[in-house]
Amino acid sequence: MVGGIIATGLKFPTAKVIGNDISAIQPTWVTPNVEFIIEDFENEWLYEKDSFDFIHARLLSGCVANWSEFFARIFDHVKPGGYFEIQESAIWGWSDDGTLKPDSPLLQYLHALNTAGKAMGRELNIYHKLEQWMIDAGFEDVHQFTYLLPYSPWPRDPHLKECGKYQAVMAQQAVESYGLRLCTQVLGWGAEPSRIFQAMVKKNLRDKHMHAYVKE
């Protein structure tokens, strides 16, 4: 996300590009037209209404308590004729040939994460609700596109195989960072049992015979 913001600033040098995050993870050097701000987007926005031509949000599932309020706030701050884009991923997995078993470590883990999200009041699987939420907020000409992203490079299609290579690295690295807090602090599993289970999930993701994908 940070790289995308910097790239946007480079591509549109006359635009003012603002990136915000609740954590101080941004680089110290950026182009003059890019600014990073540390803030919680769930708090009151201090920007003037109708002040943005384009607002982009990505992978916020589990971070938003009230999506209707969040979308309404975005609608108020996008200029008339402006655009809002959001990209989210399903917190789940599918396979068309049955190689992703219902009792697989991956699906058990994703089920646990969804249970933890609901317990916190921050639902994770919201990708399929975005279109209606945008319409309810007042947005017009709303379009939703769903892409299938393989968890590993199992597809024969060259493009999907290449995507699967990157997704395999990302998914395995994200197993712990995405879910350790949910498993320990929300579900109360304990650090060691959580890490053991996460190791099983990573091994499952490396199974070359599992033809699993996620919906983006």
C-alpha positions as CSV (number, residue, x, y, z in Angstrom):
1,M,0.0,0.0,0.0
2,V,2.8,2.4,0.9
3,G,4.6,1.6,-2.4
4,G,1.3,2.2,-4.3
5,I,1.0,5.7,-2.7
6,I,4.5,6.6,-3.7
7,A,4.0,5.3,-7.2
8,T,0.8,7.3,-7.5
9,G,2.7,10.5,-6.5
10,L,5.4,9.7,-9.1
11,K,2.8,9.0,-11.9
12,F,0.8,12.2,-11.1
13,P,3.3,14.8,-10.1
14,T,0.7,17.6,-10.1
15,A,-1.6,15.8,-7.7
16,K,-1.5,16.0,-3.9
17,V,-1.4,12.4,-2.6
18,I,-2.1,11.6,1.1
19,G,-1.6,8.3,2.7
20,N,-2.8,7.5,6.2
21,D,-2.2,4.7,8.6
22,I,-2.7,4.1,12.3
23,S,0.9,2.8,12.6
24,A,4.2,4.7,11.8
25,I,5.4,2.4,9.1
26,Q,5.9,5.0,6.3
27,P,9.2,5.8,4.7
28,T,10.9,9.1,5.6
29,W,11.7,10.1,2.0
30,V,8.9,10.7,-0.4
31,T,8.3,13.0,-3.4
32,P,7.1,16.6,-2.5
33,N,3.5,15.9,-3.6
34,V,3.2,12.8,-1.2
35,E,2.3,13.1,2.5
36,F,1.9,10.4,5.0
37,I,-0.3,11.0,8.1
38,I,-0.6,8.9,11.2
39,E,-4.3,8.8,12.1
40,D,-7.2,6.5,12.9
41,F,-9.7,6.8,10.0
42,E,-12.5,5.7,12.4
43,N,-12.1,8.9,14.3
44,E,-13.7,12.2,13.1
45,W,-12.2,13.3,9.8
46,L,-10.7,16.8,9.9
47,Y,-10.6,17.2,6.2
48,E,-13.0,19.5,4.5
49,K,-16.0,17.9,2.9
50,D,-15.9,17.4,-0.9
51,S,-12.1,17.8,-0.8
52,F,-10.9,14.6,-2.6
53,D,-11.1,13.6,-6.3
54,F,-10.3,10.0,-5.5
55,I,-10.2,7.9,-2.3
56,H,-8.7,4.4,-2.3
57,A,-9.0,1.9,0.5
58,R,-7.5,-1.6,0.7
59,L,-7.6,-4.7,2.9
60,L,-9.5,-3.0,5.8
61,S,-11.5,-6.1,6.8
62,G,-11.2,-6.5,10.5
63,C,-10.3,-2.8,11.0
64,V,-13.7,-1.2,10.7
65,A,-16.4,-1.5,13.3
66,N,-19.1,0.4,11.4
67,W,-18.9,0.1,7.7
68,S,-22.0,2.1,6.9
69,E,-20.6,5.1,8.9
70,F,-17.2,4.7,7.2
71,F,-18.7,4.7,3.7
72,A,-20.9,7.6,4.5
73,R,-17.9,9.6,5.7
74,I,-16.1,8.8,2.4
75,F,-19.1,9.8,0.4
76,D,-19.1,13.2,2.2
77,H,-15.5,13.8,1.4
78,V,-15.3,12.8,-2.3
79,K,-16.0,15.7,-4.7
80,P,-19.1,15.4,-6.9
81,G,-18.0,13.4,-9.9
82,G,-15.1,12.0,-7.9
83,Y,-14.3,8.3,-7.3
84,F,-14.0,5.9,-4.5
85,E,-12.3,2.5,-4.9
86,I,-12.0,-0.3,-2.3
87,Q,-10.2,-3.6,-2.7
88,E,-10.9,-6.4,-0.2
89,S,-10.2,-10.1,0.0
90,A,-12.3,-13.0,1.2
91,I,-11.0,-14.5,4.4
92,W,-11.7,-18.0,3.1
93,G,-10.6,-20.5,0.4
94,W,-12.2,-22.6,-2.3
95,S,-11.2,-25.4,-4.7
96,D,-13.2,-26.7,-7.6
97,D,-11.8,-30.2,-7.5
98,G,-12.3,-30.9,-3.7
99,T,-8.5,-30.8,-3.0
100,L,-9.2,-28.2,-0.3
101,K,-10.8,-30.4,2.4
102,P,-13.4,-28.9,4.8
103,D,-11.2,-30.2,7.7
104,S,-7.9,-28.8,6.3
105,P,-5.7,-26.7,8.6
106,L,-6.2,-23.7,6.2
107,L,-10.0,-23.7,6.4
108,Q,-10.0,-24.4,10.1
109,Y,-7.7,-21.5,10.6
110,L,-9.7,-19.1,8.5
111,H,-12.9,-20.2,10.3
112,A,-11.1,-19.4,13.6
113,L,-10.1,-15.9,12.3
114,N,-13.7,-15.2,11.3
115,T,-14.9,-16.3,14.7
116,A,-12.4,-13.9,16.3
117,G,-13.4,-11.0,14.1
118,K,-17.1,-11.4,15.0
119,A,-16.2,-11.6,18.6
120,M,-14.4,-8.2,18.3
121,G,-17.3,-6.7,16.4
122,R,-15.1,-6.3,13.3
123,E,-16.3,-8.8,10.7
124,L,-13.6,-10.1,8.4
125,N,-15.6,-11.6,5.5
126,I,-17.2,-8.5,4.0
127,Y,-15.9,-8.6,0.4
128,H,-19.3,-9.6,-0.9
129,K,-21.1,-6.7,0.9
130,L,-19.1,-3.8,-0.5
131,E,-21.2,-3.1,-3.5
132,Q,-24.5,-2.7,-1.6
133,W,-22.8,-0.7,1.2
134,M,-21.6,1.8,-1.5
135,I,-25.0,2.1,-3.0
136,D,-26.6,2.6,0.4
137,A,-24.1,5.4,1.1
138,G,-25.2,7.3,-2.0
139,F,-22.6,6.3,-4.6
140,E,-23.7,6.0,-8.2
141,D,-22.5,3.9,-11.1
142,V,-21.1,1.3,-8.7
143,H,-19.2,-1.7,-10.2
144,Q,-17.9,-4.8,-8.5
145,F,-15.3,-7.1,-10.0
146,T,-14.3,-10.4,-8.4
147,Y,-11.0,-12.1,-9.2
148,L,-9.9,-15.6,-8.3
149,L,-6.4,-15.7,-6.9
150,P,-4.6,-19.1,-6.5
151,Y,-2.9,-19.7,-3.1
152,S,0.0,-21.3,-5.0
153,P,1.3,-21.6,-8.5
154,W,-0.9,-24.7,-9.3
155,P,-2.8,-23.3,-12.3
156,R,-1.8,-24.2,-15.9
157,D,-2.6,-20.7,-17.1
158,P,0.7,-18.8,-17.2
159,H,-0.8,-15.6,-15.8
160,L,-2.5,-17.3,-12.9
161,K,0.5,-19.4,-12.2
162,E,2.6,-16.2,-11.9
163,C,0.0,-14.7,-9.6
164,G,0.1,-17.9,-7.5
165,K,3.8,-17.6,-7.0
166,Y,3.5,-14.2,-5.3
167,Q,0.3,-15.2,-3.4
168,A,2.1,-18.2,-2.0
169,V,4.8,-16.1,-0.5
170,M,2.4,-13.5,0.8
171,A,-0.1,-16.0,2.3
172,Q,2.5,-18.0,4.1
173,Q,4.2,-14.9,5.5
174,A,0.9,-13.5,6.6
175,V,-0.4,-16.5,8.5
176,E,1.2,-15.4,11.8
177,S,1.2,-11.7,11.4
178,Y,-2.5,-11.7,10.4
179,G,-3.8,-14.1,13.0
180,L,-1.5,-14.4,16.0
181,R,-3.2,-11.6,18.0
182,L,-6.6,-12.9,17.1
183,C,-5.7,-16.4,18.2
184,T,-4.1,-15.5,21.5
185,Q,-5.8,-12.3,22.7
186,V,-9.3,-13.0,21.3
187,L,-9.7,-16.7,21.1
188,G,-7.3,-17.4,24.1
189,W,-5.4,-20.2,22.5
190,G,-2.0,-19.4,23.9
191,A,1.1,-18.4,21.9
192,E,2.7,-21.8,21.6
193,P,-0.5,-23.7,20.5
194,S,-1.2,-20.9,18.1
195,R,2.2,-21.1,16.5
196,I,2.0,-24.9,16.2
197,F,-1.3,-24.6,14.4
198,Q,0.0,-21.8,12.2
199,A,2.9,-24.1,11.2
200,M,0.3,-26.7,10.1
201,V,-1.5,-24.0,8.0
202,K,1.8,-23.0,6.3
203,K,2.5,-26.6,5.5
204,N,-1.0,-27.0,4.1
205,L,-0.4,-24.0,1.9
206,R,2.7,-25.6,0.5
207,D,0.8,-28.7,-0.6
208,K,1.3,-28.9,-4.3
209,H,-1.7,-31.2,-4.7
210,M,-4.1,-28.6,-3.1
211,H,-5.7,-26.5,-5.8
212,A,-7.1,-23.7,-3.6
213,Y,-7.9,-20.1,-4.4
214,V,-9.3,-17.0,-2.7
215,K,-11.7,-14.5,-4.1
216,E,-10.5,-10.9,-4.3
